[in-house]
């Protein structure tokens, strides 16, 4: 809603477009976390995620002139990262999700994160198709609304909504199992 | 309940930072790539504009030359046809003059033979 407010990264983008390497460095640092997380949770392993992140930023280098604002840049990075990840997953047919068990960095390890929820989340991501996984991540990691997700993935809005609905239902079923957290919830 | 699940999913899916080592590598590679890349806009603006000017100038010069050559050839053609017409007229006059001379000779010889006949009587 507050899009009209000046984004300090718009200036950095303008400088980067005119060849300022330091400004480009600022943009890379500002957005790498988002691109890397998207790649990591789509592909499931750190190595693949790092490769994809690198490819996305290399591609950005050649497309910098076509990007006119930081908002546009965020959209572009999410779009390219999601589409590349979906393509990669389709090419591989089935990702080795067993390796996710060893991935300690897949989820946020901040103080309020719930390890049980992380396990459910891991199971949910593993069972989703690549596009559905991208929809879920853009919604809950990147906090995009369904319209923006549809635009980013070039997908009909109703498809986005049905992916989100199914993911939520699946998550609800998982968390409704015989878990200590659930017991506490019932008691209140 | 749904909002609770959604907020917990958001919490679990907060973006995570890549390894510091990777972060540095990514930054370095991106910057190296930028330095190595030629600047296409510089090329188009600085080089294509004079190229376009030269192209326009040479096209205009070619056009002027073509018009000049065409006019010169047309003039030569007209001059040639004028000379040809003059030759034709002179030839016609010459032929007419010869015919008149023949007629004059014929008339003259006829009148001479009539005079001789009269004097013989």
Interface residues (C-beta under 8 A of the other chain):
Chain A: X19 X21 X24 X25 X28 X29 X32 X33 X34 X36 X37 X40 X41 X46 X49 X50 X53 X54 X57 X58 X60 X61 X62 X65 X105 X106 X107 X108 X109 X110 X112 X113 X114 X117 X118 X121 X137 X140 X141 X143 X168 X171 X172 X175
Chain B: X1 X2 X5 X6 X8 X9 X10 X11 X12 X13 X14 X15 X16 X17 X18 X19 X22 X23 X25 X26 X27 X29 X30 X31 X33 X34 X35 X37 X39 X41
